[in-house]
Amino acid sequence: MKPAPTIEVGHPNSAVPTTLEQFRILFNQLDKGNLNKLPTVYSEDIRFQDPLGSVEGLDALTRYFAGAYENVISCHFVFEDSVVQDRYAAIPWVMHLRHKRIRGGCEIQVAGISHLKVQDGKVCYHRDYFDAGELLYENMPVLGGVIRWIKGYAG
């Protein structure tokens, strides 16, 4: 797989592209059995937030991901070009997820973007933006059909 390019704006920070590549690799290897790899990318004082929760500190992040990956069958990301300005980066992605409790284990795709801050070669801030409804509610047996119908009706 060819690494996604990085578009740098302003004064380049040489540690950021390397850290972003490590981030991409980590998230395409991550599962509930290898969460010990998180310190290769994240700082001890990481602040993480997504539409489903937020945590502070590497131990809390490890516990959060342990819960998130508990019923994951497979998960990989297709990363698009990242935009970097100084120590900050935005990386758009599409997550390809198979989860025991979502759509009977069939693959779903969810688009999102990660906003990162890199300090001393480690990610110290990570916020994910994605549609939680697209991830969860639209893929629930009865509720999902209703939500998809509403979106189609409104769109």
Secondary structure, 3 states (H helix, E strand, C coil): CCCCCEEEECCCCCHHHHHHHHHHHHHCCCCCCCHHHHHHCEEEEEEEEECCEEEECHHHHHHHHHHHHCCEEEEEEEECCEEEECCEEEEEEEEEEEECCEHHHCCEEEEEEEEEEEECCEEEEEEEEECHHHHCHHHCHHHHHHHHHHHHHHC
